[in-house]
Amino acid sequence: MLVLSRQRDERIVIGDEVEVVVVDIRGEKVRLGIVAPNTVSVHRKEIYEAIRRENQDAASVRGELPRLGAPLSGAEAVRRLAQRSTEDGQNRREIA
């Protein structure tokens, strides 16, 4: 682990795209600002670990997925979409 000392408004650069700025120091708390591209996810460690656990839990779910009906022909799919659209329009008129 690399340990660095920084004062308020001083920066640390990680790679070419990430900067960590010491924004404020109050007692034992240090506020950091992080400048990074949108492609880099930045989380507090406890949040990162919670996300990781959730993803692992979701990936390890066992059991059968509900069975789907037989595939629809193109014409049947279009007919059902048109019917649903018509029903939605009627429901909107009834509410108004």
All heavy atoms as an XYZ file, in Angstrom:
753
protein
N       0.841     -1.175      0.000
C       0.000      0.000      0.000
C       0.888      1.239      0.000
O       1.840      1.337      0.767
C      -0.896      0.006      1.242
C      -1.677      1.285      1.362
S      -2.566      1.559      2.918
C      -3.468      0.080      3.132
N       0.555      2.154     -0.856
C       1.254      3.429     -0.915
C       0.556      4.393      0.034
O      -0.655      4.556     -0.017
C       1.212      3.977     -2.349
C       1.755      5.385     -2.557
C       3.242      5.424     -2.263
C       1.471      5.833     -3.979
N       1.288      5.027      0.913
C       0.722      5.992      1.861
C       1.292      7.361      1.526
O       2.514      7.535      1.469
C       1.064      5.603      3.320
C       0.507      6.648      4.282
C       0.542      4.221      3.643
N       0.414      8.326      1.285
C       0.825      9.677      0.927
C       0.242     10.675      1.916
O      -0.856     10.478      2.426
C       0.320     10.032     -0.477
C       0.789      9.132     -1.612
C       0.043      9.466     -2.888
C       2.283      9.293     -1.816
N       0.960     11.739      2.164
C       0.448     12.836      2.987
C       0.039     13.970      2.062
O       0.773     14.324      1.136
C       1.535     13.333      3.944
O       1.913     12.317      4.827
N      -1.130     14.526      2.288
C      -1.621     15.632      1.481
C      -2.296     16.633      2.400
O      -2.825     16.286      3.443
C      -2.674     15.165      0.455
C      -2.190     14.143     -0.534
C      -1.435     14.693     -1.732
N      -0.114     15.159     -1.363
C       0.627     15.990     -2.066
N       0.180     16.483     -3.189
N       1.806     16.361     -1.686
N      -2.298     17.873      2.001
C      -3.000     18.921      2.722
C      -4.205     19.356      1.893
O      -4.357     18.941      0.745
C      -2.069     20.099      2.983
C      -0.930     19.742      3.928
C      -0.037     20.933      4.205
O      -0.369     22.065      3.874
N       1.099     20.675      4.831
N      -5.040     20.195      2.497
C      -6.244     20.670      1.810
C      -5.872     21.248      0.444
O      -4.867     21.912      0.274
C      -6.928     21.740      2.659
C      -8.226     22.226      2.053
C      -8.940     23.213      2.946
N      -9.322     22.537      4.186
C      -9.126     23.035      5.397
N      -8.530     24.195      5.551
N      -9.501     22.383      6.464
N      -6.688     20.928     -0.546
C      -6.557     21.384     -1.936
C      -5.394     20.740     -2.697
O      -5.139     21.105     -3.838
C      -6.452     22.912     -2.039
C      -7.717     23.594     -1.543
O      -8.817     23.039     -1.766
O      -7.598     24.670     -0.932
N      -4.700     19.789     -2.097
C      -3.660     19.075     -2.821
C      -4.274     17.850     -3.485
O      -5.303     17.338     -3.056
C      -2.514     18.691     -1.878
C      -1.735     19.901     -1.400
C      -0.533     19.531     -0.558
O      -0.534     18.462      0.095
O       0.412     20.328     -0.549
N      -3.624     17.368     -4.532
C      -4.192     16.310     -5.368
C      -3.264     15.117     -5.465
O      -2.054     15.236     -5.326
C      -4.465     16.840     -6.778
C      -5.466     17.960     -6.795
C      -5.533     18.666     -8.142
N      -6.496     19.736     -8.075
C      -7.752     19.635     -8.494
N      -8.175     18.526     -9.044
N      -8.579     20.648     -8.384
N      -3.893     13.984     -5.785
C      -3.184     12.755     -6.122
C      -3.728     12.324     -7.468
O      -4.939     12.350     -7.693
C      -3.440     11.653     -5.071
C      -2.895     12.091     -3.715
C      -2.822     10.330     -5.510
C      -3.331     11.206     -2.577
N      -2.855     11.939     -8.381
C      -3.276     11.486     -9.704
C      -3.078      9.978     -9.777
O      -2.025      9.456     -9.411
C      -2.451     12.188    -10.807
C      -2.838     11.663    -12.174
C      -2.632     13.689    -10.731
N      -4.119      9.277    -10.257
C      -4.059      7.825    -10.432
C      -4.229      7.554    -11.924
O      -5.269      7.862    -12.505
C      -5.161      7.113     -9.624
C      -5.012      7.466     -8.144
C      -5.112      5.618     -9.862
C      -6.153      6.993     -7.275
N      -3.196      7.000    -12.531
C      -3.241      6.782    -13.974
C      -3.313      8.114    -14.689
O      -2.850      9.139    -14.196
N      -3.923      8.104    -15.868
C      -4.042      9.330    -16.658
C      -5.375     10.037    -16.463
O      -5.537     11.171    -16.880
C      -3.884      9.020    -18.155
C      -2.473      8.573    -18.498
O      -1.531      9.001    -17.799
O      -2.312      7.794    -19.455
N      -6.357      9.366    -15.838
C      -7.712      9.897    -15.863
C      -8.352     10.139    -14.505
O      -9.449     10.664    -14.438
C      -8.613      8.940    -16.649
C      -8.180      8.765    -18.091
C      -9.109      7.843    -18.830
O      -9.501      6.811    -18.260
O      -9.439      8.151    -19.975
N      -7.710      9.770    -13.416
C      -8.347      9.891    -12.102
C      -7.528     10.818    -11.214
O      -6.317     10.676    -11.098
C      -8.498      8.504    -11.434
C      -9.117      8.640    -10.057
C      -9.326      7.571    -12.304
N      -8.223     11.774    -10.584
C      -7.593     12.678     -9.620
C      -8.365     12.614     -8.320
O      -9.589     12.628     -8.314
C      -7.655     14.132    -10.120
C      -6.524     14.543    -10.973
C      -6.547     16.037    -11.267
O      -7.043     16.835    -10.446
O      -6.061     16.390    -12.343
N      -7.633     12.567     -7.221
C      -8.236     12.612     -5.891
C      -7.780     13.924     -5.255
O      -6.582     14.207     -5.193
C      -7.802     11.410     -5.036
C      -8.430     11.488     -3.656
C      -8.168     10.103     -5.727
N      -8.756     14.728     -4.788
C      -8.471     16.043     -4.219
C      -8.875     16.037     -2.751
O      -9.971     15.585     -2.410
C      -9.278     17.137     -4.949
C      -8.928     18.516     -4.410
C      -9.085     17.068     -6.436
N      -8.010     16.548     -1.881
C      -8.380     16.721     -0.475
C      -9.196     18.012     -0.417
O      -8.668     19.107     -0.581
C      -7.141     16.803      0.436
C      -7.574     17.026      1.885
C      -6.302     15.537      0.309
N     -10.508     17.872     -0.216
C     -11.412     19.015     -0.241
C     -11.462     19.706      1.119
O     -11.450     20.934      1.215
C     -12.837     18.560     -0.660
C     -13.821     19.703     -0.587
C     -12.800     17.961     -2.058
N     -11.497     18.918      2.187
C     -11.633     19.501      3.525
C     -11.102     18.525      4.555
O     -11.130     17.304      4.344
C     -13.110     19.810      3.796
C     -13.305     20.721      4.997
O     -12.342     21.391      5.402
O     -14.434     20.757      5.520
N     -10.627     19.063      5.664
C     -10.173     18.246      6.789
C     -10.816     18.831      8.033
O     -10.631     20.012      8.344
C      -8.634     18.272      6.934
C      -7.968     17.819      5.632
C      -8.194     17.422      8.113
C      -6.474     18.076      5.580
N     -11.603     18.013      8.741
C     -12.242     18.438      9.988
C     -12.004     17.373     11.042
O     -12.595     16.294     10.978
C     -13.747     18.620      9.795
C     -14.099     19.773      8.912
C     -15.584     19.976      8.838
N     -15.890     20.993      7.847
C     -17.091     21.218      7.370
N     -18.097     20.492      7.775
N     -17.281     22.158      6.482
N     -11.143     17.668     11.974
C     -10.830     16.682     12.999
C     -10.236     15.446     12.359
O      -9.236     15.514     11.651
N     -10.885     14.311     12.583
C     -10.399     13.049     12.018
C     -11.053     12.705     10.687
O     -10.809     11.643     10.135
C     -10.621     11.916     13.023
C      -9.747     12.054     14.256
C      -9.816     10.843     15.156
O     -10.248      9.771     14.697
O      -9.439     10.975     16.321
N     -11.912     13.576     10.179
C     -12.572     13.319      8.888
C     -11.906     14.091      7.773
O     -11.603     15.269      7.905
C     -14.046     13.726      8.952
C     -14.914     12.715      9.612
C     -16.340     12.910      9.176
C     -17.140     11.758      9.729
N     -18.459     11.724      9.208
N     -11.698     13.397      6.685
C     -11.121     13.998      5.485
C     -12.160     13.879      4.377
O     -12.689     12.799      4.128
C      -9.822     13.265      5.067
C      -9.284     13.836      3.775
C      -8.798     13.336      6.173
N     -12.481     14.984      3.725
C     -13.405     14.955      2.585
C     -12.576     14.947      1.320
O     -11.693     15.785      1.133
C     -14.333     16.164      2.607
C     -15.256     16.127      3.820
C     -16.242     17.256      3.803
N     -17.201     16.982      2.738
C     -17.916     17.919      2.133
N     -17.793     19.171      2.459
N     -18.765     17.591      1.185
N     -12.871     13.968      0.460
C     -12.139     13.812     -0.789
C     -13.058     14.098     -1.965
O     -14.225     13.719     -1.954
C     -11.601     12.384     -0.916
C     -10.652     11.918      0.188
C     -10.330     10.446      0.017
C      -9.392     12.753      0.192
N     -12.522     14.721     -2.976
C     -13.208     14.872     -4.243
C     -12.515     13.984     -5.251
O     -11.283     13.879     -5.243
N     -13.290     13.332     -6.095
C     -12.710     12.418     -7.070
C     -13.161     12.849     -8.457
O     -14.352     12.978     -8.715
C     -13.118     10.971     -6.781
C     -12.613     10.594     -5.386
C     -12.569     10.025     -7.841
C     -13.182      9.335     -4.827
N     -12.189     13.078     -9.320
C     -12.464     13.434    -10.706
C     -12.092     12.218    -11.548
O     -10.937     11.801    -11.554
C     -11.631     14.656    -11.146
C     -11.927     15.003    -12.591
C     -11.881     15.834    -10.225
N     -13.104     11.649    -12.202
C     -12.867     10.443    -13.007
C     -13.868     10.422    -14.154
O     -14.967     10.969    -14.041
C     -13.036      9.198    -12.149
N     -13.517      9.775    -15.256
C     -14.470      9.661    -16.370
C     -15.660      8.799    -15.963
O     -15.581      8.015    -15.008
C     -13.656      8.994    -17.482
C     -12.452      8.423    -16.843
C     -12.236      9.129    -15.550
N     -16.771      8.961    -16.683
C     -17.987      8.191    -16.385
C     -17.783      6.689    -16.510
O     -18.542      5.913    -15.938
C     -19.122      8.619    -17.316
C     -19.576     10.026    -17.010
O     -19.367     10.537    -15.917
N     -20.190     10.672    -17.983
N     -16.774      6.277    -17.228
C     -16.525      4.847    -17.421
C     -15.881      4.207    -16.200
O     -15.790      2.996    -16.122
C     -15.620      4.610    -18.642
O     -14.411      5.351    -18.471
C     -16.322      5.046    -19.922
N     -15.429      5.033    -15.250
C     -14.820      4.521    -14.020
C     -15.842      4.645    -12.900
O     -16.302      5.740    -12.593
C     -13.545      5.324    -13.662
C     -12.975      4.873    -12.332
C     -12.519      5.214    -14.762
N     -16.213      3.517    -12.295
C     -17.158      3.592    -11.185
C     -16.392      3.893     -9.907
O     -15.307      3.370     -9.671
C     -17.962      2.292    -11.063
O     -17.109      1.213    -10.826
N     -16.952      4.789     -9.105
C     -16.323      5.204     -7.854
C     -17.358      5.011     -6.743
O     -18.462      5.547     -6.824
C     -15.882      6.687     -7.914
C     -15.277      7.130     -6.595
C     -14.917      6.907     -9.063
N     -17.006      4.205     -5.744
C     -17.908      3.932     -4.622
C     -17.118      3.926     -3.325
O     -15.928      3.592     -3.326
C     -18.551      2.542     -4.761
C     -19.342      2.365     -6.006
N     -20.569      2.933     -6.198
C     -19.069      1.677     -7.137
C     -21.028      2.604     -7.387
N     -20.128      1.840     -7.990
N     -17.792      4.247     -2.223
C     -17.194      3.967     -0.920
C     -17.079      2.458     -0.801
O     -17.877      1.724     -1.376
C     -18.096      4.499      0.199
C     -18.225      5.997      0.183
C     -18.969      6.538      1.394
N     -19.928      5.641      1.975
C     -21.251      5.853      2.030
N     -21.757      6.948      1.517
N     -22.041      4.980      2.611
N     -16.091      1.968     -0.075
C     -15.832      0.530     -0.037
C     -17.039     -0.257      0.449
O     -17.382     -1.301     -0.100
C     -14.612      0.211      0.826
C     -14.320     -1.276      0.813
C     -12.943     -1.612      1.210
C     -12.779     -3.107      1.048
N     -11.444     -3.548      1.237
N     -17.738      0.229      1.481
C     -18.883     -0.524      1.999
C     -20.015     -0.620      0.975
O     -20.716     -1.622      0.888
C     -19.389      0.053      3.335
C     -19.888      1.478      3.275
C     -18.814      2.545      3.470
O     -17.612      2.259      3.340
O     -19.219      3.692      3.745
N     -20.170      0.403      0.152
C     -21.176      0.370     -0.909
C     -20.746     -0.604     -1.998
O     -21.524     -1.414     -2.492
C     -21.394      1.780     -1.505
C     -21.867      2.757     -0.440
C     -22.341      1.731     -2.693
C     -23.194      2.413      0.192
N     -19.472     -0.551     -2.370
C     -18.934     -1.463     -3.378
C     -19.133     -2.919     -2.952
O     -19.564     -3.757     -3.733
C     -17.447     -1.162     -3.605
C     -16.758     -2.167     -4.487
C     -16.919     -2.128     -5.862
C     -15.959     -3.171     -3.941
C     -16.292     -3.052     -6.678
C     -15.329     -4.098     -4.747
C     -15.502     -4.043     -6.110
O     -14.897     -4.966     -6.910
N     -18.842     -3.216     -1.693
C     -18.996     -4.587     -1.199
C     -20.460     -5.021     -1.197
O     -20.777     -6.160     -1.527
C     -18.374     -4.725      0.187
C     -16.853     -4.663      0.134
C     -16.196     -4.604      1.499
O     -16.901     -4.417      2.515
O     -14.964     -4.750      1.540
N     -21.364     -4.106     -0.856
C     -22.793     -4.433     -0.881
C     -23.251     -4.721     -2.309
O     -24.005     -5.671     -2.553
C     -23.604     -3.283     -0.281
N     -22.801     -3.925     -3.270
C     -23.152     -4.152     -4.678
C     -22.620     -5.510     -5.125
O     -23.308     -6.283     -5.785
C     -22.585     -3.022     -5.571
C     -23.313     -1.712     -5.290
C     -22.676     -3.390     -7.045
C     -22.650     -0.499     -5.913
N     -21.384     -5.796     -4.744
C     -20.772     -7.075     -5.118
C     -21.546     -8.264     -4.547
O     -21.808     -9.239     -5.239
C     -19.321     -7.088     -4.625
C     -18.402     -7.756     -5.592
C     -16.956     -7.541     -5.222
N     -16.414     -8.868     -5.020
C     -15.671     -9.252     -4.023
N     -15.327     -8.409     -3.106
N     -15.243    -10.466     -3.939
N     -21.943     -8.148     -3.273
C     -22.732     -9.228     -2.646
C     -24.058     -9.420     -3.365
O     -24.476    -10.533     -3.643
C     -22.991     -8.920     -1.167
C     -21.889     -9.347     -0.241
C     -22.331     -9.301      1.213
N     -22.920     -8.029      1.612
C     -22.231     -6.966      2.014
N     -20.917     -7.006      2.046
N     -22.849     -5.856      2.363
N     -24.727     -8.311     -3.671
C     -26.011     -8.388     -4.373
C     -25.837     -9.054     -5.736
O     -26.650     -9.885     -6.132
C     -26.619     -6.999     -4.546
C     -27.153     -6.392     -3.277
C     -28.380     -7.114     -2.768
O     -29.217     -7.550     -3.583
O     -28.498     -7.249     -1.543
N     -24.788     -8.689     -6.448
C     -24.544     -9.293     -7.758
C     -24.239    -10.777     -7.639
O     -24.715    -11.586     -8.443
C     -23.393     -8.578     -8.480
C     -23.788     -7.208     -8.977
O     -24.970     -6.897     -9.109
N     -22.808     -6.369     -9.231
N     -23.461    -11.161     -6.634
C     -23.162    -12.576     -6.429
C     -24.434    -13.348     -6.070
O     -24.662    -14.442     -6.570
C     -22.112    -12.758     -5.333
C     -20.725    -12.364     -5.780
C     -19.713    -12.392     -4.643
O     -20.066    -12.374     -3.474
N     -18.441    -12.422     -5.005
N     -25.258    -12.756     -5.197
C     -26.512    -13.414     -4.817
C     -27.420    -13.594     -6.028
O     -28.026    -14.647     -6.213
C     -27.249    -12.616     -3.733
C     -26.533    -12.650     -2.391
O     -25.596    -13.474     -2.229
O     -26.898    -11.846     -1.512
N     -27.512    -12.548     -6.850
C     -28.371    -12.627     -8.034
C     -27.857    -13.667     -9.018
O     -28.638    -14.386     -9.645
C     -28.455    -11.262     -8.711
N     -26.542    -13.784     -9.137
C     -25.961    -14.740    -10.076
C     -26.081    -16.173     -9.578
O     -26.065    -17.113    -10.373
C     -24.491    -14.405    -10.322
N     -26.229    -16.349     -8.280
C     -26.264    -17.704     -7.733
C     -27.670    -18.213     -7.471
O     -27.834    -19.282     -6.906
C     -25.449    -17.762     -6.440
O     -26.079    -16.995     -5.435
N     -28.689    -17.448     -7.861
C     -30.067    -17.891     -7.660
C     -30.286    -19.162     -8.458
O     -30.010    -19.232     -9.652
C     -31.072    -16.800     -8.105
C     -32.485    -17.341     -8.112
C     -30.965    -15.599     -7.204
N     -30.748    -20.165     -7.768
C     -30.998    -21.448     -8.431
C     -32.507    -21.650     -8.524
O     -33.280    -21.063     -7.807
C     -30.372    -22.578     -7.641
C     -28.879    -22.418     -7.508
C     -28.211    -23.755     -7.310
N     -26.822    -23.618     -6.965
C     -25.848    -23.433     -7.820
N     -26.102    -23.332     -9.087
N     -24.600    -23.327     -7.438
N     -32.877    -22.512     -9.381
C     -34.295    -22.787     -9.550
C     -34.669    -22.595    -11.001
O     -33.875    -22.156    -11.820
N     -35.892    -22.920    -11.265
C     -36.353    -22.844    -12.641
C     -37.006    -21.515    -12.914
O     -37.728    -20.982    -12.081
C     -37.383    -23.950    -12.876
C     -36.947    -24.925    -13.929
C     -37.994    -25.988    -14.140
O     -39.012    -25.669    -14.788
O     -37.777    -27.097    -13.661
N     -36.730    -21.000    -14.055
C     -37.439    -19.810    -14.493
C     -38.836    -20.226    -14.927
O     -39.054    -21.362    -15.352
C     -36.704    -19.166    -15.676
C     -35.333    -18.597    -15.357
C     -34.655    -18.134    -16.637
C     -35.446    -17.454    -14.387
N     -39.795    -19.343    -14.819
C     -41.140    -19.709    -15.273
C     -41.120    -20.067    -16.751
O     -40.396    -19.463    -17.537
C     -41.970    -18.453    -15.025
C     -41.025    -17.385    -14.646
C     -39.698    -17.987    -14.356
N     -41.910    -21.046    -17.097
C     -41.976    -21.465    -18.499
C     -42.786    -20.455    -19.296
O     -43.804    -19.962    -18.855
C     -42.611    -22.837    -18.609
C     -41.755    -23.902    -17.995
C     -42.149    -25.267    -18.550
N     -41.289    -26.284    -18.008
C     -40.183    -26.704    -18.601
N     -39.812    -26.194    -19.738
N     -39.444    -27.641    -18.043
N     -42.298    -20.181    -20.472
C     -42.996    -19.281    -21.373
C     -43.830    -20.106    -22.329
O     -43.557    -21.278    -22.568
C     -41.990    -18.434    -22.162
C     -41.071    -17.553    -21.309
C     -40.042    -16.867    -22.191
C     -41.868    -16.531    -20.538
N     -44.838    -19.487    -22.891
C     -45.664    -20.178    -23.872
C     -44.902    -20.406    -25.162
O     -43.762    -19.986    -25.327
N     -45.564    -21.065    -26.077
C     -44.956    -21.329    -27.385
C     -44.682    -20.002    -28.086
O     -45.400    -19.028    -27.877
C     -45.893    -22.189    -28.216
N     -43.657    -19.951    -28.914
C     -43.369    -18.706    -29.631
C     -44.543    -18.318    -30.520
O     -45.246    -19.166    -31.056
C     -42.150    -19.060    -30.476
C     -41.698    -20.414    -30.080
C     -42.746    -21.026    -29.230
N     -44.745    -17.013    -30.648
C     -45.831    -16.505    -31.482
C     -45.345    -16.304    -32.908
O     -44.182    -15.972    -33.141
C     -46.325    -15.154    -30.952
C     -46.868    -15.123    -29.528
C     -47.221    -13.698    -29.160
C     -48.066    -16.026    -29.379
N     -46.256    -16.482    -33.840
C     -45.921    -16.117    -35.219
C     -45.888    -14.595    -35.289
O     -46.423    -13.912    -34.412
C     -46.978    -16.659    -36.182
O     -48.196    -15.953    -35.996
N     -45.258    -14.063    -36.325
C     -45.193    -12.614    -36.473
C     -46.573    -11.980    -36.514
O     -46.826    -10.971    -35.875
N     -47.499    -12.610    -37.230
C     -48.854    -12.060    -37.363
C     -49.563    -12.067    -36.013
O     -50.258    -11.106    -35.652
C     -49.646    -12.869    -38.387
N     -49.404    -13.125    -35.253
C     -50.059    -13.208    -33.938
C     -49.486    -12.175    -32.978
O     -50.208    -11.549    -32.212
C     -49.907    -14.622    -33.355
C     -50.542    -14.814    -32.004
C     -52.059    -14.612    -31.972
O     -52.707    -14.587    -33.040
O     -52.600    -14.483    -30.857
N     -48.176    -11.961    -33.025
C     -47.548    -10.962    -32.163
C     -48.088     -9.569    -32.488
O     -48.417     -8.792    -31.592
C     -46.034    -10.999    -32.318
N     -48.221     -9.243    -33.781
C     -48.747     -7.945    -34.201
C     -50.196     -7.799    -33.746
O     -50.603     -6.754    -33.248
C     -48.619     -7.775    -35.732
C     -49.406     -6.576    -36.219
C     -47.150     -7.668    -36.129
N     -51.008     -8.863    -33.897
C     -52.412     -8.816    -33.482
C     -52.531     -8.530    -31.990
O     -53.316     -7.689    -31.566
C     -53.108    -10.141    -33.815
C     -54.619    -10.124    -33.555
C     -55.242    -11.486    -33.672
N     -54.850    -12.412    -32.618
C     -55.288    -12.348    -31.346
N     -56.111    -11.396    -30.979
N     -54.881    -13.225    -30.458
N     -51.695     -9.217    -31.176
C     -51.762     -9.015    -29.718
C     -51.314     -7.608    -29.323
O     -51.895     -6.999    -28.433
C     -50.912    -10.056    -29.002
C     -51.551    -11.424    -29.040
C     -50.808    -12.389    -28.170
N     -51.345    -13.741    -28.315
C     -50.962    -14.758    -27.575
N     -50.050    -14.591    -26.632
N     -51.482    -15.942    -27.755
N     -50.282     -7.087    -29.989
C     -49.850     -5.723    -29.696
C     -50.932     -4.713    -30.046
O     -51.180     -3.774    -29.304
C     -48.562     -5.393    -30.457
C     -47.282     -6.001    -29.904
C     -46.130     -5.768    -30.866
C     -46.953     -5.432    -28.545
N     -51.587     -4.910    -31.185
C     -52.666     -4.002    -31.594
C     -53.813     -4.063    -30.600
O     -54.385     -3.040    -30.221
C     -53.151     -4.356    -32.995
N     -54.156     -5.266    -30.144
C     -55.236     -5.435    -29.176
C     -54.882     -4.731    -27.867
O     -55.691     -4.014    -27.295
C     -55.490     -6.920    -28.925
C     -56.600     -7.180    -27.922
C     -56.789     -8.677    -27.672
O     -56.090     -9.506    -28.239
N     -57.728     -9.002    -26.816
N     -53.635     -4.900    -27.408
C     -53.208     -4.276    -26.161
C     -53.250     -2.762    -26.289
O     -53.671     -2.054    -25.388
C     -51.792     -4.746    -25.814
C     -51.364     -4.366    -24.413
C     -50.015     -4.915    -24.037
N     -49.990     -6.355    -24.143
C     -48.886     -7.074    -24.354
N     -47.732     -6.475    -24.484
N     -48.935     -8.374    -24.449
N     -52.826     -2.238    -27.446
C     -52.835     -0.804    -27.679
C     -54.262     -0.267    -27.643
O     -54.539      0.776    -27.058
C     -52.182     -0.504    -29.024
O     -52.264      0.858    -29.311
N     -55.189     -0.990    -28.248
C     -56.594     -0.585    -28.248
C     -57.154     -0.585    -26.836
O     -57.833      0.345    -26.416
C     -57.422     -1.524    -29.144
O     -56.869     -1.500    -30.461
C     -58.874     -1.112    -29.198
N     -56.848     -1.629    -26.074
C     -57.329     -1.722    -24.689
C     -56.759     -0.589    -23.850
O     -57.468      0.015    -23.040
C     -56.945     -3.068    -24.080
C     -57.711     -4.239    -24.673
C     -57.149     -5.587    -24.241
O     -56.123     -5.609    -23.522
O     -57.729     -6.611    -24.631
N     -55.473     -0.255    -24.038
C     -54.869      0.844    -23.293
C     -55.568      2.156    -23.607
O     -55.828      2.963    -22.728
C     -53.370      0.969    -23.613
C     -52.541     -0.136    -22.974
O     -53.079     -0.860    -22.102
O     -51.367     -0.283    -23.359
N     -55.888      2.392    -24.878
C     -56.581      3.607    -25.268
C     -57.954      3.700    -24.640
O     -58.378      4.757    -24.190
N     -58.675      2.582    -24.567
C     -60.000      2.578    -23.941
C     -59.881      2.861    -22.456
O     -60.680      3.602    -21.882
C     -60.694      1.236    -24.176
C     -61.145      1.039    -25.597
C     -61.675     -0.365    -25.844
O     -61.540     -1.251    -25.003
N     -62.255     -0.565    -27.017
N     -58.890      2.292    -21.796
C     -58.699      2.519    -20.362
C     -58.397      3.983    -20.085
O     -58.887      4.541    -19.115
C     -57.561      1.655    -19.805
C     -57.965      0.184    -19.756
O     -59.133     -0.157    -19.742
N     -56.959     -0.681    -19.714
N     -57.637      4.643    -20.961
C     -57.324      6.046    -20.758
C     -58.580      6.905    -20.881
O     -58.771      7.836    -20.121
C     -56.275      6.518    -21.774
C     -54.893      6.057    -21.456
C     -53.847      6.771    -22.287
N     -52.657      5.948    -22.328
C     -52.222      5.282    -23.369
N     -52.838      5.396    -24.528
N     -51.148      4.547    -23.320
N     -59.458      6.562    -21.858
C     -60.691      7.335    -22.008
C     -61.618      7.141    -20.803
O     -62.263      8.055    -20.368
C     -61.396      6.914    -23.287
C     -60.799      7.553    -24.531
C     -61.672      7.300    -25.734
N     -61.639      5.895    -26.132
C     -60.836      5.396    -27.050
N     -59.995      6.186    -27.679
N     -60.849      4.118    -27.351
N     -61.648      5.921    -20.246
C     -62.518      5.662    -19.106
C     -62.043      6.421    -17.885
O     -62.852      6.900    -17.098
C     -62.547      4.162    -18.797
C     -63.268      3.341    -19.861
C     -63.100      1.840    -19.681
O     -62.493      1.440    -18.655
O     -63.563      1.085    -20.533
N     -60.752      6.593    -17.728
C     -60.204      7.296    -16.563
C     -60.487      8.782    -16.674
O     -60.811      9.433    -15.704
C     -58.688      7.036    -16.439
C     -58.455      5.576    -16.096
C     -58.047      7.935    -15.412
C     -57.006      5.130    -16.152
N     -60.400      9.313    -17.894
C     -60.598     10.762    -18.101
C     -62.019     11.100    -17.916
O     -62.665     11.539    -17.177
C     -60.198     11.154    -19.510
